[in-house]
Amino acid sequence: MTSEDPSHAGPPASTSLANRYGGQKRALTRAARRNLVIAALVAAVGLMAWIATSSAQAPVTFKDLGYSTVDATVTEVDFQVVKYPAATAKCAVKALDSKFAVVGWKVVEVGPNEPKDGADGGRTTVQRVMLRTESEAVSGVVDNCWIVDSGK
């Protein structure tokens, strides 16, 4: 009793595969390929520019070591700077009063230092800066340090 029911006969194999998996893919148009190549080139140039500028910036770090208030108009701030020995850095140093208001500010240049035989190869320098203040300071800190462009 095998009866063939014509209602269960499926579409031809090629049509059912196309319905199941999708039709043949179209190739990219010439304009789409050109735009894809341009986008890849722009991304590559951007990446190279980012790599070039980020590696050109020499790292610099700082650490506050202490401060002392000489009188109501002068504060001394001690700090250390770690940088490449040949690099020149600038550090912004500030004195604060009891309400954390800035009462003294100075930008200090930390020039190149001699490479030394040691643990860090002369990368660390200790600085002492005297700041003139508007009123008595209760704290002295380094706000920021950055590497100075050698071409300027």
C-alpha positions in Angstrom: 0.0 0.0 0.0 2.3 2.6 -1.1 0.5 5.4 -2.5 2.2 8.4 -3.8 0.4 11.6 -2.6 1.2 14.4 -5.1 0.6 17.0 -2.4 3.7 15.8 -0.5 6.0 16.1 -3.5 8.5 18.9 -2.7 9.9 21.4 -5.0 12.9 20.5 -7.1 16.2 20.1 -5.1 17.8 23.3 -6.5 14.9 25.4 -5.4 14.7 23.9 -1.9 18.4 24.4 -1.3 18.1 28.1 -2.4 15.2 28.5 0.0 17.0 26.8 2.8 20.5 28.3 2.4 19.8 31.4 0.3 20.6 32.1 -3.3 23.9 32.6 -4.8 25.8 35.6 -3.5 26.6 38.5 -5.7 30.1 39.7 -6.1 31.1 43.1 -4.7 30.6 45.9 -7.1 33.6 47.8 -8.3 32.5 50.9 -6.2 32.1 48.8 -3.1 35.5 47.2 -3.5 37.1 50.6 -4.1 35.4 52.0 -0.9 36.5 49.0 1.1 40.1 49.5 0.0 40.0 53.2 0.8 38.5 52.6 4.2 41.3 50.0 4.9 44.0 52.5 3.8 42.5 55.3 6.0 42.4 52.9 9.0 46.0 51.8 8.4 47.3 55.4 8.1 45.4 56.3 11.3 46.9 53.4 13.1 50.4 54.2 11.9 50.0 57.9 13.0 48.7 56.8 16.4 51.7 54.4 16.9 54.2 57.1 15.8 52.9 59.7 18.1 52.3 57.5 21.1 55.8 56.0 21.0 57.4 59.5 20.5 56.1 60.5 23.9 58.7 59.5 26.5 57.1 58.5 29.8 57.5 60.6 32.9 56.3 59.9 36.4 56.6 61.9 39.6 56.2 61.3 43.3 55.7 63.8 46.1 58.4 63.4 48.8 57.4 66.1 51.2 57.1 69.8 51.8 58.0 72.4 54.4 56.6 75.8 55.1 59.5 78.2 55.6 57.2 81.1 56.5 53.9 82.6 55.4 55.3 83.5 52.0 57.6 80.6 51.1 57.0 76.8 50.9 59.6 74.2 49.8 58.4 71.1 47.9 60.5 68.0 47.5 59.6 65.5 44.7 61.3 63.0 42.5 60.9 62.6 38.7 61.5 59.4 36.7 62.2 59.9 33.0 64.7 59.0 30.3 68.0 60.6 31.2 68.3 62.5 28.0 64.7 63.9 28.1 63.7 67.3 29.5 60.5 67.5 31.6 58.5 70.3 33.1 56.6 69.9 36.3 53.8 72.1 37.7 54.2 72.4 41.5 51.6 74.0 43.7 51.2 75.0 47.3 47.7 74.7 49.0 46.2 76.4 52.0 43.9 74.7 54.6 40.9 75.1 52.3 42.8 73.4 49.3 43.0 76.7 47.5 46.2 77.2 45.4 48.3 79.9 47.1 51.5 79.3 45.1 52.3 77.8 41.7 55.4 77.3 39.7 56.4 75.4 36.5 59.9 73.8 37.0 62.1 72.5 34.2 63.9 69.2 35.0 66.7 69.0 32.4 68.6 66.0 31.1 70.6 64.2 33.7 73.8 62.1 33.4 73.2 58.4 33.0 74.6 56.6 36.0 75.5 53.0 36.7 72.8 52.0 39.1 69.5 50.3 39.4 67.6 52.7 37.2 70.4 54.1 34.9 70.1 57.7 36.0 66.3 57.9 35.3 65.4 59.2 38.8 66.2 62.8 39.9 65.1 64.5 43.2 64.1 68.1 43.1 63.5 70.8 45.7 61.5 73.8 44.7 60.9 77.0 46.6 57.4 78.5 46.0 56.4 82.0 46.8 52.9 81.9 48.3 50.1 84.5 48.8 49.4 83.2 52.3 50.6 80.4 54.5 50.5 77.0 52.8 49.7 73.7 54.6 50.6 71.5 51.7 52.9 71.4 48.6 52.4 68.9 45.8 53.3 68.2 42.1 50.2 68.8 40.0 51.6 67.2 36.8 54.8 66.5 34.8 55.3 66.3 31.0 58.1 65.8 28.5 59.2 68.9 26.7 59.5 68.7 22.9 63.3 68.8 22.2 62.7 70.8 19.0 61.4 73.8 21.0 
